[in-house]
Amino acid sequence: MPRETYFSPGKLLITSEYFVLDGATALAVPTILGQEMMVETILDKKNLIIWKAFHETKEWLYIKINAKNWEILESNIKTSAEFVLKVFKIINDLNPEKFLENRSYIFETNLQFPANFGLGSSSTLMANLANWANVNPFLLNENSLGGSGYDIAVAEQNSAILFQKTERENQVEKVEFNPPYLEDLILIHLNQKQNSREGIELYRSKEKSEKLIQKFSSISKSVLKCADIVEFSSLMESHEAELSRFLGLKTVKELHFPDCPVFVKSLGAWGGDFVLSRKFENYKTYFQSKNFSTIFDWNEIVKTFSVCP
């Protein structure tokens, strides 16, 4: 049978981190790099699942599963194998007709970006598997990992989006985010992978207000509309200040770049992964002097040519 191929882009959350969990509208964008998945079906009557996971073309995970009784037969990393098995069981519950008897399946995945970049190694996997299995990607993600689902929406749409989590159905609007100042934006990797679950626990422990949720939604919509780098910078600073007050944490600028002449905004879980800023005179020398040397132009990472239908 022919080999099936799938691809889902990574993501960056520009606004409404944490508050997206409680219905704030968030702006998120897809990355150029993502995760590939190839699936081969073999008519061999063995009922096996062979899982080979590659990271930047280097194999790091191998699993062999008996798909008849859902048992791990071989694995080089037990915890990862148990998670993959869990996901396949969920897929089987959501679509019992996907895994046919007397067939084996060989999966090969390749994560194109470094795992510590925080661009969505899990969400791209969920999106690819849901696409292959013909199941709802949000439901698969919710049952497997949890979270708001904005990252699944980015992978599914392969576009910049406005995302809002609601009780009934997630609201996803495909948008164009290509303002004239994109060439001025830069992304700096902090190389301090953050445990997003810890950040969420801190956020969950604090009392939210509808007014604050609406404020972050308003910032998201304003960011999408603004065509001026000064206004954009002001919105980023306002966003950081509001979230800092709510979480009771110092901003990333206060922690690492107190003398930076422009805004610096956290993206996603506070304290790790990427931050967003803008170019200024000798900006590379400045960030390198702070021991942050992984610096990208916006267009090196983000897919910016999505067009609304």
Summary of the structure (lengths in Angstrom):
residues: 309
radius of gyration: 20.6
end to end distance: 34.3
largest distance: 65.3
contacts: 975
relative contact order: 0.17
helix: 38%
strand: 27%
